[in-house]
Amino acid sequence: RIVLFAAGLFPVLAACAYFQRWFPPENAAAWVGFTALFFLLLAVFTLCFEVAFAIQGKRYAGLLGEYHRRRDGQSAPPQKRGNEKMPTVIPQGYESTLGLYETQKAIGLIKQVFLAKLCSALHLKRVTAPLFVDPALGLNDDLNGVERPVAFDIPAVHSTAQVVHSLAKWKRLALHEYDFFPGNGLVADMNAIRRDEALDNLHSIYVDQWDWEKVIVREDRTQAYLEKTVQDIVHAVCGTLDEVKWQFPQLSVQLERSVTFVTSQQLEDRWPGMTPKQRENAICRECRTVFIGQIGAPLASGTPHDGRAPDYDDWQLNGDILFWHEPLGCAMEISSMGIRVDAESLAAQLKAAGCEARAQLAFHKALLEGKLPLTIGGGIGQ
């Protein structure tokens, strides 16, 4: 790219020098000096940008490492593992109830049954989802603010694309473009790549989930509406389990249909000496099915329960759905969701996160100008 840039710029500057007579055109020494100066300046600017990008990359890597350590409750950087495998755990004595082929058959059944139940419960229509988006539009999900998207160039259109992290912002724009009415929404069977995910039994760089979004009116931006939607999703999950167990009676999985609602601050108040993940395990061990609300803003301790990008969920009206995973003995998050930001909460959260420059992106401008519908949405799955 540097060579192509130089090849395009040098003839333009040379033409300007010749026709505007920056120096006598017949002076060969002047042309040699002009050419030498051009390539010297090109090398200096290239070196400066390389150094700047290296410093910025090291800063992002440090932020990402700090986030992973905070999420896992570590106080010091983890030791390098070399060629060790990712830290998955197979519980002692565990044996799969279904064979490989039966497992794939059950996965296919879940995809069909759950989609139908979710669409019925939330009044959703299935749409096709994009695998990548234009970064200039501000549509990619920034997750915790430090994860790097997978990007690639598209020579045919002289542009760059990013593989999606999730469709949190794209769905809202799609609802506007498809002209959905309040009370109705869309759902997509979404695949994505999250290259910086910390891998374990419950986390993968490969995302396979149902991404849904629904248009609401301003009167629906309440805790009561959020809780009803959470309960509808849990009923859809449990109803899907009933049908899968009917097809595969050897399965013995049990899920609690009644949801315990608690805020992240209430968890910190109850267990101040625990890490956020330890608090999740403690409440799920006790209540089995839990919705932890109000995630993203700093707690009384000064740190948030978990990271949330400032430009999709309203930090006061969002949360995670968790089930207790008996074989692993831990909480398992199956959905991150919430009522989305309106213009007021977007401006406040961008300021709180130090991301006010995003207000100039196309998606954020449309939202701040009131051109996009009010929505609730989330992702469900792996």
Secondary structure per residue as TSV (DSSP state, phi and psi in degrees):
chain	resnum	aa	ss	phi	psi
A	1	R	-	360.0	-35.8
A	2	I	H	-65.4	-42.8
A	3	V	H	-62.6	-44.5
A	4	L	H	-63.9	-39.2
A	5	F	H	-61.7	-46.5
A	6	A	H	-64.6	-40.7
A	7	A	H	-64.6	-29.9
A	8	G	H	-84.1	-36.4
A	9	L	H	-79.8	-38.7
A	10	F	H	-60.1	-46.4
A	11	P	H	-61.2	-34.4
A	12	V	H	-65.1	-46.7
A	13	L	H	-65.8	-38.2
A	14	A	H	-63.6	-40.3
A	15	A	H	-64.6	-41.9
A	16	C	H	-61.3	-42.5
A	17	A	H	-63.1	-37.7
A	18	Y	H	-73.1	-51.1
A	19	F	H	-78.6	-28.6
A	20	Q	T	-95.0	1.4
A	21	R	T	54.4	56.3
A	22	W	S	-63.4	-26.8
A	23	F	S	-156.7	164.9
A	24	P	-	-58.5	121.8
A	25	P	T	-60.9	-27.0
A	26	E	T	-83.6	-3.2
A	27	N	-	-84.4	102.0
A	28	A	H	-64.1	-37.5
A	29	A	H	-63.4	-36.8
A	30	A	H	-64.8	-39.9
A	31	W	H	-65.4	-38.8
A	32	V	H	-63.6	-44.2
A	33	G	H	-64.3	-40.9
A	34	F	H	-60.0	-45.8
A	35	T	H	-65.4	-43.1
A	36	A	H	-62.6	-42.5
A	37	L	H	-64.1	-40.2
A	38	F	H	-59.3	-50.2
A	39	F	H	-71.9	-29.2
A	40	L	H	-65.8	-46.6
A	41	L	H	-64.2	-38.8
A	42	L	H	-60.4	-43.5
A	43	A	H	-65.5	-41.4
A	44	V	H	-64.9	-47.0
A	45	F	H	-64.1	-40.0
A	46	T	H	-61.9	-44.8
A	47	L	H	-62.6	-41.6
A	48	C	H	-62.2	-44.0
A	49	F	H	-65.3	-39.1
A	50	E	H	-61.5	-44.1
A	51	V	H	-63.6	-44.0
A	52	A	H	-61.9	-44.6
A	53	F	H	-66.0	-36.4
A	54	A	H	-64.8	-41.7
A	55	I	H	-64.9	-43.8
A	56	Q	H	-64.1	-41.5
A	57	G	H	-62.7	-39.7
A	58	K	H	-65.8	-36.7
A	59	R	H	-65.7	-45.8
A	60	Y	H	-62.9	-39.1
A	61	A	H	-63.4	-38.1
A	62	G	H	-66.6	-41.8
A	63	L	H	-62.9	-41.6
A	64	L	H	-64.7	-42.7
A	65	G	H	-63.7	-39.6
A	66	E	H	-64.2	-40.9
A	67	Y	H	-62.2	-45.1
A	68	H	H	-63.4	-40.3
A	69	R	H	-66.3	-39.8
A	70	R	H	-66.8	-39.3
A	71	R	H	-67.2	-35.9
A	72	D	T	-91.5	2.2
A	73	G	T	74.9	27.0
A	74	Q	-	-95.3	143.8
A	75	S	S	-103.4	-10.0
A	76	A	S	-136.9	154.2
A	77	P	-	-58.3	139.4
A	78	P	-	-68.5	152.6
A	79	Q	-	-71.0	150.0
A	80	K	-	-66.6	138.1
A	81	R	-	-103.3	-1.2
A	82	G	T	60.3	-121.7
A	83	N	T	-99.2	17.5
A	84	E	-	-64.3	154.1
A	85	K	-	-74.4	162.7
A	86	M	-	-64.2	153.4
A	87	P	-	-76.6	65.0
A	88	T	-	-87.5	155.0
A	89	V	-	-128.5	129.6
A	90	I	-	-105.0	113.1
A	91	P	-	-57.5	144.0
A	92	Q	T	-60.1	130.9
A	93	G	T	81.0	2.8
A	94	Y	-	-73.8	136.4
A	95	E	-	-136.0	136.3
A	96	S	-	-66.6	132.3
A	97	T	S	-71.4	-35.3
A	98	L	S	-106.4	149.1
A	99	G	-	-74.5	175.8
A	100	L	H	-60.5	-47.9
A	101	Y	H	-65.9	-42.2
A	102	E	H	-63.9	-36.0
A	103	T	H	-62.7	-44.6
A	104	Q	H	-64.4	-37.3
A	105	K	H	-65.1	-40.9
A	106	A	H	-66.3	-38.6
A	107	I	H	-61.5	-44.0
A	108	G	H	-60.8	-40.7
A	109	L	H	-64.4	-43.0
A	110	I	H	-59.5	-44.6
A	111	K	H	-60.3	-38.6
A	112	Q	H	-74.3	-48.9
A	113	V	H	-69.9	-47.0
A	114	F	H	-64.7	-40.0
A	115	L	H	-58.9	-44.0
A	116	A	H	-63.9	-42.6
A	117	K	H	-68.9	-39.7
A	118	L	H	-65.7	-44.6
A	119	C	H	-61.5	-39.5
A	120	S	H	-68.2	-41.5
A	121	A	H	-70.6	-37.5
A	122	L	H	-110.3	2.9
A	123	H	T	60.1	60.6
A	124	L	E	-112.8	153.1
A	125	K	E	-119.5	137.4
A	126	R	E	-77.0	137.2
A	127	V	-	-131.9	164.8
A	128	T	-	-86.6	136.6
A	129	A	-	-102.2	148.9
A	130	P	-	-76.5	148.9
A	131	L	S	-89.4	-25.1
A	132	F	E	-145.7	159.0
A	133	V	E	-136.8	165.0
A	134	D	-	-80.0	119.7
A	135	P	G	-62.6	-24.1
A	136	A	G	-67.9	-18.4
A	137	L	G	-85.6	-13.9
A	138	G	T	73.4	25.0
A	139	L	-	-90.3	-16.6
A	140	N	S	-73.6	148.2
A	141	D	-	-80.7	124.9
A	142	D	-	-85.8	1.2
A	143	L	T	51.4	-113.2
A	144	N	T	-94.6	3.7
A	145	G	S	93.2	-5.8
A	146	V	-	-124.2	-12.9
A	147	E	-	-70.4	138.8
A	148	R	-	-94.1	127.9
A	149	P	-	-74.6	152.1
A	150	V	-	-76.6	124.4
A	151	A	E	-126.0	154.2
A	152	F	E	-152.3	153.7
A	153	D	E	-89.4	152.3
A	154	I	E	-120.5	93.4
A	155	P	G	-57.2	-33.1
A	156	A	G	-63.4	-27.4
A	157	V	G	-118.0	8.3
A	158	H	T	52.8	49.1
A	159	S	E	-145.2	172.6
A	160	T	E	-119.9	145.1
A	161	A	E	-124.7	154.7
A	162	Q	E	-117.8	132.0
A	163	V	E	-66.6	134.8
A	164	V	-	-66.5	147.6
A	165	H	S	-86.8	-44.4
A	166	S	-	-158.2	179.3
A	167	L	-	-108.8	25.0
A	168	A	H	-53.3	-44.6
A	169	K	H	-87.4	-38.1
A	170	W	H	-58.0	-40.9
A	171	K	H	-61.5	-39.4
A	172	R	H	-66.4	-40.6
A	173	L	H	-66.1	-38.8
A	174	A	H	-63.8	-39.9
A	175	L	H	-59.4	-38.2
A	176	H	H	-66.8	-45.7
A	177	E	H	-71.1	-34.0
A	178	Y	H	-81.7	-8.0
A	179	D	T	61.5	49.0
A	180	F	-	-72.3	147.0
A	181	F	-	-93.3	157.2
A	182	P	T	-55.0	139.6
A	183	G	T	94.1	-8.1
A	184	N	-	-123.9	158.3
A	185	G	E	-158.6	-168.9
A	186	L	E	-129.2	159.8
A	187	V	E	-142.2	142.5
A	188	A	E	-131.2	141.5
A	189	D	E	-84.3	98.2
A	190	M	E	-103.1	135.8
A	191	N	E	-118.0	143.5
A	192	A	E	-153.8	174.8
A	193	I	E	-128.3	129.5
A	194	R	-	-121.2	92.0
A	195	R	T	-64.2	-28.6
A	196	D	T	-99.1	12.3
A	197	E	-	-65.4	139.3
A	198	A	-	-78.4	119.4
A	199	L	-	-86.8	136.8
A	200	D	B	-161.3	-162.0
A	201	N	T	-58.8	-29.9
A	202	L	T	-109.6	-2.8
A	203	H	B	-128.3	134.7
A	204	S	-	-135.3	157.5
A	205	I	S	-76.8	-15.1
A	206	Y	E	-96.5	127.3
A	207	V	E	-107.1	130.3
A	208	D	E	-138.0	100.9
A	209	Q	E	-148.8	163.3
A	210	W	E	-88.5	118.5
A	211	D	E	-104.8	121.1
A	212	W	E	-128.1	155.9
A	213	E	E	-153.5	142.4
A	214	K	E	-138.6	137.6
A	215	V	E	-78.0	135.3
A	216	I	-	-129.5	170.5
A	217	V	-	-102.5	167.3
A	218	R	G	-61.2	-31.8
A	219	E	G	-66.1	-17.0
A	220	D	G	-86.2	-5.3
A	221	R	-	-79.6	66.9
A	222	T	S	-135.7	161.4
A	223	Q	H	-64.0	-37.3
A	224	A	H	-62.3	-42.7
A	225	Y	H	-67.0	-39.9
A	226	L	H	-60.5	-46.1
A	227	E	H	-65.9	-38.1
A	228	K	H	-63.2	-40.8
A	229	T	H	-65.0	-40.9
A	230	V	H	-60.1	-45.3
A	231	Q	H	-64.0	-37.3
A	232	D	H	-62.5	-40.5
A	233	I	H	-67.1	-43.3
A	234	V	H	-62.5	-40.1
A	235	H	H	-62.5	-38.2
A	236	A	H	-65.1	-40.4
A	237	V	H	-63.8	-48.0
A	238	C	H	-67.4	-36.5
A	239	G	H	-64.4	-37.2
A	240	T	H	-64.6	-41.7
A	241	L	H	-59.1	-41.3
A	242	D	H	-58.9	-42.8
A	243	E	H	-70.7	-37.5
A	244	V	H	-65.7	-41.4
A	245	K	H	-67.5	-28.8
A	246	W	H	-67.1	-37.3
A	247	Q	H	-77.6	-31.9
A	248	F	-	-128.2	79.2
A	249	P	T	-63.6	-13.9
A	250	Q	T	-73.3	-13.1
A	251	L	-	-73.7	141.3
A	252	S	-	-122.7	15.1
A	253	V	-	-63.1	137.1
A	254	Q	-	-124.0	135.0
A	255	L	-	-124.3	143.0
A	256	E	-	-84.5	121.7
A	257	R	-	-78.4	-27.4
A	258	S	S	-82.3	128.0
A	259	V	-	-96.8	132.5
A	260	T	E	-93.0	122.9
A	261	F	E	-100.6	128.9
A	262	V	E	-149.1	149.4
A	263	T	E	-93.9	159.5
A	264	S	H	-63.4	-32.2
A	265	Q	H	-69.9	-37.4
A	266	Q	H	-61.9	-37.6
A	267	L	H	-65.9	-42.7
A	268	E	H	-65.0	-38.9
A	269	D	H	-63.7	-35.8
A	270	R	H	-78.3	-40.1
A	271	W	-	-126.6	69.8
A	272	P	T	-65.8	-23.1
A	273	G	T	-88.0	-1.7
A	274	M	S	-98.2	158.3
A	275	T	-	-77.8	162.7
A	276	P	H	-54.3	-41.3
A	277	K	H	-67.4	-36.8
A	278	Q	H	-66.2	-36.3
A	279	R	H	-66.0	-40.4
A	280	E	H	-60.5	-43.5
A	281	N	H	-64.0	-40.3
A	282	A	H	-65.5	-45.6
A	283	I	H	-71.3	-35.1
A	284	C	H	-73.2	-34.6
A	285	R	H	-62.0	-34.7
A	286	E	H	-81.5	-41.8
A	287	C	H	-111.7	-12.0
A	288	R	S	75.9	-51.1
A	289	T	E	-126.7	122.5
A	290	V	E	-137.0	144.8
A	291	F	E	-117.3	114.8
A	292	I	E	-95.9	116.2
A	293	G	E	-101.8	169.1
A	294	Q	-	59.8	65.1
A	295	I	-	-109.7	131.5
A	296	G	S	133.2	-44.0
A	297	A	S	-81.3	152.9
A	298	P	-	-61.2	140.9
A	299	L	-	-85.4	-175.0
A	300	A	T	-60.9	-27.4
A	301	S	T	-74.1	-13.1
A	302	G	S	103.8	-11.6
A	303	T	S	-121.3	148.2
A	304	P	-	-73.8	159.3
A	305	H	S	-61.8	-41.1
A	306	D	S	-158.4	163.3
A	307	G	-	-76.9	144.1
A	308	R	-	-144.4	134.2
A	309	A	-	-61.2	147.0
A	310	P	T	-80.7	-3.6
A	311	D	T	-116.6	18.9
A	312	Y	S	-132.3	-57.7
A	313	D	E	-82.0	142.7
A	314	D	E	-76.1	119.4
A	315	W	E	-62.9	-15.2
A	316	Q	E	-94.1	-9.5
A	317	L	E	-134.1	44.4
A	318	N	E	-138.5	-176.2
A	319	G	E	163.4	-174.4
A	320	D	E	-122.4	140.4
A	321	I	E	-95.3	127.3
A	322	L	E	-128.9	140.7
A	323	F	E	-113.1	154.4
A	324	W	E	-80.3	125.8
A	325	H	E	-97.6	103.1
A	326	E	T	-63.5	-48.4
A	327	P	T	-59.4	-38.1
A	328	L	T	-88.7	-15.0
A	329	G	T	64.7	42.3
A	330	C	E	-153.3	169.0
A	331	A	E	-74.9	144.5
A	332	M	E	-126.3	114.6
A	333	E	E	-78.0	123.7
A	334	I	E	-108.5	-11.2
A	335	S	E	-157.5	136.3
A	336	S	E	-112.9	126.1
A	337	M	E	-154.1	176.8
A	338	G	E	164.4	167.9
A	339	I	E	-74.4	131.4
A	340	R	E	-78.8	161.9
A	341	V	-	-63.9	144.1
A	342	D	-	-97.9	-175.5
A	343	A	H	-60.5	-40.4
A	344	E	H	-67.3	-48.9
A	345	S	H	-70.8	-30.3
A	346	L	H	-63.1	-48.2
A	347	A	H	-60.7	-42.3
A	348	A	H	-66.6	-41.8
A	349	Q	H	-74.5	-34.9
A	350	L	H	-62.1	-40.3
A	351	K	H	-67.0	-43.5
A	352	A	H	-63.5	-33.7
A	353	A	H	-89.4	-3.2
A	354	G	T	69.5	31.2
A	355	C	-	-118.5	34.2
A	356	E	G	-63.7	-20.7
A	357	A	G	-64.9	-24.4
A	358	R	G	-64.7	-18.9
A	359	A	G	-61.0	-15.7
A	360	Q	G	-88.4	-8.0
A	361	L	S	-74.5	155.1
A	362	A	H	-58.4	-45.9
A	363	F	H	-62.2	-46.6
A	364	H	H	-67.9	-37.3
A	365	K	H	-60.6	-46.2
A	366	A	H	-61.7	-38.9
A	367	L	H	-69.7	-43.8
A	368	L	H	-66.4	-27.0
A	369	E	T	-88.1	2.8
A	370	G	T	75.2	22.2
A	371	K	-	-88.0	-14.9
A	372	L	S	-103.3	150.0
A	373	P	-	-71.8	155.7
A	374	L	-	-73.8	137.0
A	375	T	E	-143.2	165.4
A	376	I	E	-128.8	145.3
A	377	G	E	-170.2	179.6
A	378	G	E	177.2	-178.1
A	379	G	E	-121.2	143.4
A	380	I	E	-132.4	121.4
A	381	G	E	137.7	-151.7
A	382	Q	-	-80.4	360.0
